[in-house]
Amino acid sequence: MKMKTSAITLAIVCSVLHTTVIFAHTRNGPAEEIEQGLTKQQRIFGLVTIYRAAKQHFAYFDQVPELDWDQTFIQYLPPVETEQSLLEFYQTLRQFAALLQDGHTYVTLPETLNNKMGNLPLNIDYVEDEWVIIERYPTGEIVKDDVPPGSIILAIEGIPAKKYIKEKVFPSVPGGTFQCKSFLMNKFRFFSCEVPIRLKLRYPDGSIHARTLHAISEKNRVYWDMERFEKYLWPWHYMERWNTETLEDNILYVRFGSCSHSIENKFAELIDSMKPPLPKAIILDLRGNTGGSTPIKTVRHLISRPAKWFLAKTRCSISYADARLQSASGKGSSREEIANEIFEDFPEYSPGWYSFFNDDIEPTTIHYDGPLVLLTDRMTASAAEDLVVILHGKGRAKVIGEATNGSTGQPIFFDLPGGGKVQICTCQSFYPDGRSFVGVGIQPDIPVKRTIQAIAEVRDEVLETALEYIRSNKMMAK
């Protein structure tokens, strides 16, 4: 698929833009050439690669009805035709892809830029109408002079924080929901690791502080002082991807921090090993779970009757059938005439879209069918959202916490000049009953809005609410 698409893209570049691209030279050329930027032809090729990949594969154009993708491509041609450094070029590509407003559709930087670009050694989120520090990484600057959780960011580089993030950060961040963007802005590299960043902060005690921090890259997040680091972080983020604890009243808490095969196997072993008395309820904590593979094994261990998959569909293009359909439509044929003409030869063909995941999910022989609560937040994304949708859609679980990320789907990847990549979401996903959650987020049954005070106190309001709900005896097994 990649080879075919690249060939189509190259032909378009040569015939429409009347230029020559030597892609092999871009991928294999000296590092110093990449550092200095790419040729005009290579930059055009990169833009066209994203344009054509989305044109053919992107599943969610209906989520951005105001976006004229063809016209937008034309508008982005002049910037890439103008001389740009490698970083400037990739910033342009990021903004171009971000216009599709999908959390699974974005541009990743080449390794040569990844080593030099990073983000603040902080994890921030929008709480009570403020950008608030949730957690921090123990860099030398922070270890020397701590930045307490619950601190409000008032300004970045002398610009009000809300204005800075809205105008200088969000345009390059993918996502169709605010919570998706606020999460991914902590992962995408926006700052040079060599240039200090000036912050104005209001600490939880009300005092105002000016701090200067350096950005750090992902690979340089070395936690040499683990005891100090553990004290910094929320108990559910990043540290233990898997943890179980029996709480009071025989309530089993399970930290399900990733949709990896390893975590799935641990959960299956946990359920298989249960002996009476069974837990009064299970709290499955999916906060901070950014996905992996759809955890069907986990679903099977949590149901007693068959469950429906989430609905999914992908764009289906069979050239000859599409051509026949276009021809028949152009002649003014009725729907019945088109169906007779096209589908007689292609009985499995669905014009434009192909639906899948239609079979039921069967329970395992040993399973837990007692009360179940799912905890969610803005970082509950992708395969973790698939899990929530299946269980919540069946009425099997109560969802407590914040709206989820609102982004799932299988991406397809394409190489870009200079060593980066673009990934494009290829399928749409829905609740089993057809409700949308991509671009919206799964809405909890019991919403819990965090407060700045609780963040400063490192207090878990979501878990407190879940325990209170279970103790109220309102839960029923399904």
C-alpha positions in Angstrom: 0.0 0.0 0.0 2.8 2.4 0.9 4.6 1.8 -2.4 1.5 2.3 -4.5 0.6 5.5 -2.7 4.1 6.9 -3.0 4.1 6.2 -6.7 0.8 8.0 -7.1 2.1 10.9 -5.1 5.3 11.1 -7.1 3.4 11.2 -10.3 1.2 14.0 -9.1 4.2 16.0 -8.0 5.9 15.6 -11.4 2.8 16.3 -13.6 0.9 18.8 -11.6 3.6 20.8 -9.9 6.2 20.3 -12.7 9.0 19.5 -10.4 11.5 16.7 -9.8 11.9 14.8 -6.5 14.8 12.6 -5.5 13.3 11.0 -2.4 16.2 8.5 -2.0 18.7 11.3 -1.6 16.5 12.8 1.2 16.4 9.6 3.1 20.0 8.6 2.7 21.7 12.0 2.4 24.3 13.3 4.8 23.0 14.4 8.2 24.4 17.9 7.8 22.2 18.4 4.7 19.1 17.4 6.7 20.1 19.8 9.4 20.3 22.6 6.9 16.9 21.9 5.5 15.5 20.2 2.4 15.4 21.2 -1.2 12.2 22.9 -2.5 11.3 19.7 -4.4 11.6 17.6 -1.3 9.5 20.0 0.8 6.8 20.0 -1.9 6.9 16.2 -2.0 6.4 16.1 1.8 3.3 18.3 1.6 1.9 16.3 -1.3 2.5 13.0 0.6 0.3 14.2 3.5 -2.3 15.6 1.2 -2.7 12.5 -0.9 -2.5 10.1 2.1 -5.4 11.9 3.7 -7.3 12.3 0.5 -7.2 8.5 0.0 -7.3 7.1 3.6 -8.6 9.7 6.1 -11.8 8.4 7.7 -13.1 11.6 9.4 -13.6 14.3 6.8 -17.2 14.4 8.0 -15.9 15.7 11.3 -14.4 18.8 9.6 -17.1 19.7 7.1 -15.8 23.3 6.9 -12.4 22.1 5.8 -11.7 22.3 2.0 -8.8 19.9 1.8 -7.9 20.7 -1.8 -8.0 24.4 -1.2 -6.0 24.1 2.0 -3.3 22.2 0.2 -3.0 25.0 -2.3 -2.7 27.5 0.5 0.1 25.6 2.1 2.1 25.3 -1.1 3.7 28.8 -0.9 5.2 28.3 2.6 6.9 25.1 1.7 8.1 26.5 -1.6 9.8 29.3 0.4 13.2 28.4 1.9 12.7 26.7 5.3 14.9 25.0 7.8 14.1 21.4 8.6 12.3 22.5 11.8 10.3 25.2 10.1 9.3 22.7 7.4 8.0 20.2 10.0 6.2 22.9 11.9 4.3 23.7 8.7 3.5 20.0 8.1 2.3 19.6 11.7 -0.1 22.5 11.3 -1.3 21.2 8.0 -2.1 17.7 9.4 -3.6 19.2 12.6 -6.3 20.8 10.5 -7.9 17.4 10.2 -8.6 17.5 13.9 -8.0 13.9 14.7 -5.9 12.5 17.6 -4.7 9.6 15.5 -3.6 11.8 12.5 -0.4 13.7 12.9 3.2 14.3 11.8 6.1 13.0 13.9 9.5 14.7 13.8 12.6 13.1 12.4 15.1 11.7 14.9 17.6 14.6 14.2 14.9 17.0 15.5 13.7 14.7 18.3 17.1 14.9 19.9 17.0 18.7 20.0 13.4 19.4 20.7 11.4 18.7 23.8 8.7 19.9 26.1 8.4 21.4 29.5 9.4 19.0 32.3 5.8 19.4 33.5 2.5 17.8 32.8 -0.2 20.4 32.6 -3.9 20.4 32.2 -6.8 22.8 32.1 -8.6 22.8 35.4 -11.1 25.4 36.7 -10.4 27.6 33.7 -6.6 27.7 34.4 -3.5 25.9 33.0 -2.4 24.0 36.1 0.7 21.9 36.8 -0.4 18.3 37.5 3.0 16.7 37.8 6.7 17.4 37.1 9.8 15.6 36.1 12.8 15.8 38.5 15.2 17.6 36.2 18.1 19.4 38.0 16.2 22.7 37.9 13.2 21.2 39.5 15.1 19.2 42.1 16.9 22.3 43.1 13.8 24.4 43.5 10.5 22.5 43.4 7.4 23.4 41.4 4.5 22.2 43.5 1.5 20.4 41.9 -1.5 22.7 41.7 0.6 25.7 40.6 -1.1 27.9 38.0 0.8 28.9 34.9 0.1 32.6 34.5 2.5 33.4 31.6 4.9 31.7 29.2 7.6 33.9 27.7 5.8 36.9 28.9 2.6 36.0 27.1 -0.5 35.1 29.1 -0.6 31.3 29.3 -4.0 30.9 27.8 -3.1 33.1 24.8 0.3 31.4 24.3 -1.1 27.9 24.3 -4.1 28.8 22.1 -2.0 30.7 19.5 1.4 29.1 19.6 0.8 25.5 20.6 -2.7 24.3 19.8 -2.5 25.0 16.0 0.1 22.3 15.7 -1.5 19.8 18.1 -3.8 17.1 16.6 -7.2 16.2 18.1 -10.9 16.8 17.7 -11.5 17.5 21.4 -10.1 20.0 23.8 -9.1 17.2 26.2 -7.3 15.4 23.4 -5.3 18.5 22.6 -4.6 19.3 26.2 -3.1 15.8 26.6 -1.1 15.6 23.4 0.4 19.1 24.0 2.3 17.4 26.8 3.8 14.9 24.4 4.6 16.9 21.3 7.9 18.6 21.2 7.5 22.4 20.9 10.6 23.9 22.5 14.3 23.7 21.8 16.1 21.9 24.6 18.9 24.5 24.5 16.8 27.6 25.0 15.4 28.4 28.5 11.7 29.0 28.9 10.4 31.7 31.1 7.4 31.0 33.2 5.3 33.0 35.6 3.6 30.8 38.2 1.2 31.2 41.1 1.9 28.5 43.7 -0.9 26.9 45.7 -0.1 29.2 48.7 -0.9 32.2 46.4 2.7 33.4 46.0 3.9 34.5 42.6 7.2 33.1 41.2 9.2 33.6 38.0 10.9 30.3 37.0 13.1 29.4 34.1 13.1 25.8 32.9 14.7 23.9 30.0 12.6 21.6 27.8 13.5 17.9 27.9 13.2 15.3 25.2 11.4 12.0 25.9 14.6 9.9 25.9 16.3 12.3 28.5 13.6 11.7 31.1 16.0 9.9 33.4 14.5 9.4 36.8 17.7 9.0 38.8 16.0 10.0 42.1 13.1 7.5 42.0 11.9 8.1 45.5 11.6 11.8 44.9 10.0 11.2 41.5 7.3 8.9 42.9 6.3 11.6 45.3 5.8 14.1 42.5 3.4 12.1 40.4 -0.3 11.4 40.6 -0.5 7.7 41.7 -2.1 6.6 38.5 0.0 8.3 35.8 3.1 6.8 34.2 4.5 4.9 37.2 2.9 1.5 37.8 1.2 0.5 34.6 -0.3 -2.4 36.5 -1.3 -2.5 40.2 -3.9 -4.3 42.2 -5.1 -3.5 45.7 -8.0 -4.7 47.8 -9.6 -1.7 49.4 -12.1 -1.6 52.3 -15.3 -3.5 51.9 -13.6 -6.1 49.7 -13.5 -3.7 46.7 -10.8 -4.7 44.2 -8.9 -1.8 42.6 -7.1 -2.6 39.4 -4.7 -0.1 37.8 -5.0 -1.0 34.1 -2.5 1.5 32.7 -1.9 0.1 29.2 -3.7 -2.0 26.6 -0.7 -4.2 26.1 -0.7 -8.0 25.8 1.3 -8.2 29.1 -1.4 -6.2 31.0 -4.2 -8.2 29.4 -2.5 -11.5 30.5 -2.1 -10.2 34.0 -5.7 -9.3 34.2 -6.8 -12.7 32.8 -4.6 -14.4 35.4 -6.2 -12.2 38.2 -9.7 -13.2 37.2 -8.8 -16.9 36.7 -7.3 -17.1 40.1 -10.2 -15.5 42.1 -11.7 -17.6 44.8 -14.7 -16.9 47.1 -15.5 -14.5 48.5 -15.4 -12.6 45.2 -14.9 -8.9 45.3 -17.9 -6.7 46.1 -17.0 -4.7 43.1 -14.0 -4.1 40.7 -12.7 -0.6 40.0 -10.9 -0.7 36.7 -8.7 2.4 36.5 -8.2 3.4 32.9 -6.9 6.9 33.6 -3.6 7.6 31.8 -4.2 4.5 29.6 -3.4 5.8 26.1 -4.2 2.5 24.4 -2.4 -0.3 22.5 -4.4 -3.2 21.1 -8.1 -3.5 21.7 -8.2 -5.6 24.9 -10.8 -8.2 23.9 -9.4 -10.8 26.3 -10.2 -8.4 29.1 -13.8 -7.9 27.9 -14.3 -11.7 27.7 -13.3 -12.0 31.4 -15.8 -9.3 32.4 -19.0 -10.5 30.7 -21.3 -13.4 31.3 -23.3 -13.0 28.1 -22.1 -12.2 24.5 -21.3 -8.5 23.9 -21.3 -6.5 20.7 -18.0 -5.0 19.4 -17.8 -1.3 18.9 -19.0 -0.5 15.3 -16.3 0.4 12.8 -16.1 1.2 9.2 -13.4 2.2 6.7 -13.3 3.8 3.3 -13.5 1.1 0.7 -12.1 1.9 -2.8 -12.2 -0.7 -5.6 -11.2 1.2 -8.6 -13.2 -0.6 -11.3 -16.4 -0.7 -9.1 -15.9 2.9 -8.2 -15.6 3.8 -11.9 -18.8 1.9 -12.7 -20.6 3.6 -9.8 -19.4 7.0 -11.0 -20.5 6.3 -14.5 -23.9 5.1 -13.5 -24.4 8.1 -11.2 -23.4 10.5 -14.0 -26.0 9.1 -16.3 -28.7 9.9 -13.8 -29.4 6.2 -13.0 -31.7 5.4 -10.1 -30.4 3.8 -6.9 -32.0 0.5 -8.0 -30.4 0.7 -11.4 -27.0 1.4 -9.9 -27.4 -1.4 -7.4 -28.3 -3.9 -10.2 -25.4 -2.7 -12.4 -22.7 -2.6 -9.7 -23.5 -5.0 -7.0 -24.3 -7.9 -9.3 -20.6 -8.2 -10.0 -19.5 -7.0 -6.5 -21.9 -8.4 -4.0 -19.6 -7.6 -1.0 -18.9 -4.1 -2.2 -20.3 -1.2 -0.1 -19.8 2.1 -2.0 -17.4 4.3 -0.2 -17.4 2.4 3.1 -16.8 -1.1 4.4 -18.1 -2.1 7.9 -16.5 -4.7 10.1 -16.4 -6.1 13.7 -19.9 -7.6 13.4 -19.4 -10.8 15.4 -20.3 -11.1 19.1 -17.6 -11.3 21.8 -18.1 -14.5 23.8 -17.3 -14.7 27.5 -14.6 -16.9 28.9 -15.5 -19.9 31.0 -14.1 -18.2 34.1 -15.2 -14.6 34.3 -16.3 -11.9 36.7 -19.8 -10.6 36.4 -20.2 -8.6 39.5 -20.4 -4.8 39.8 -17.8 -3.0 37.7 -16.7 0.7 37.6 -14.4 2.2 35.0 -12.4 5.3 35.9 -11.6 7.6 32.9 -9.8 10.9 32.2 -8.5 12.9 29.2 -5.7 10.4 28.7 -8.0 7.4 28.3 -7.6 7.0 24.6 -7.6 4.7 21.6 -7.8 1.0 22.6 -8.7 2.0 26.1 -11.7 3.8 24.7 -12.6 0.7 22.7 -12.7 -1.2 26.0 -15.0 1.4 27.6 -17.3 1.6 24.6 -17.8 -2.2 24.5 -18.5 -2.5 28.3 -20.4 0.7 28.7 -22.4 0.1 25.5 -23.5 -3.2 26.9 -24.5 -1.6 30.1 -22.0 -3.7 31.9 -20.1 -0.9 33.7 -20.5 2.5 35.2 -18.1 5.1 34.0 -16.9 7.7 36.5 -14.4 10.5 36.0 -13.7 12.8 33.1 -14.6 12.6 29.4 -12.2 10.4 27.5 -9.7 11.5 24.9 -12.2 11.1 22.0 -9.7 9.5 19.6 -9.3 5.9 18.4 -8.7 4.2 15.1 -6.1 2.3 13.1 -3.5 4.6 11.5 -1.6 4.1 8.3 2.0 5.4 8.2 4.0 7.2 5.4 7.6 8.3 5.4 8.3 12.0 4.9 11.4 13.7 3.5 14.0 14.3 6.2 13.2 11.3 8.2 9.8 12.0 9.8 6.5 10.3 9.4 2.8 11.1 9.0 0.1 8.8 10.3 -3.5 8.9 9.0 -6.5 7.5 10.8 -8.2 4.9 8.5 -11.4 3.9 10.3 -14.4 5.3 12.1 -15.5 3.9 15.4 -18.9 4.1 17.2 -20.7 2.6 20.2 -22.5 -0.7 19.3 -25.7 1.3 19.0 -24.2 3.8 16.6 -23.5 6.7 19.0 -20.4 8.8 18.3 -17.6 9.2 20.7 -14.6 10.1 18.5 -14.3 13.9 18.3 -16.5 14.1 21.4 -15.1 11.8 24.1 -17.0 9.1 26.1 -19.1 11.0 28.6 -19.0 9.5 32.1 -22.2 8.4 33.9 -20.9 10.3 36.9 -18.7 13.3 35.9 -16.0 14.3 38.4 -14.3 17.6 37.7 -10.9 17.9 39.4 -10.2 20.9 41.5 -6.9 22.8 41.8 -7.1 22.3 45.6 -7.3 18.5 45.3 -4.4 18.5 42.8 -2.3 20.5 45.3 -3.2 18.1 48.0 -2.6 15.1 45.8 -6.1 13.9 46.5 -7.9 11.5 44.2 -11.4 12.9 43.9 -12.4 10.4 41.1 -11.5 7.3 43.2 -13.3 8.9 46.2 -16.4 9.3 44.2 -16.3 5.7 42.9 -15.9 4.3 46.4 -18.8 6.4 47.6 -21.0 5.2 44.7 -20.2 1.5 45.3 -20.9 1.9 49.1 -24.3 3.4 48.2 -25.3 -0.1 47.0 -26.7 1.4 43.8 -24.7 -1.0 41.6 -26.1 -4.1 40.1 -24.2 -6.9 38.3 -25.1 -7.3 34.6 
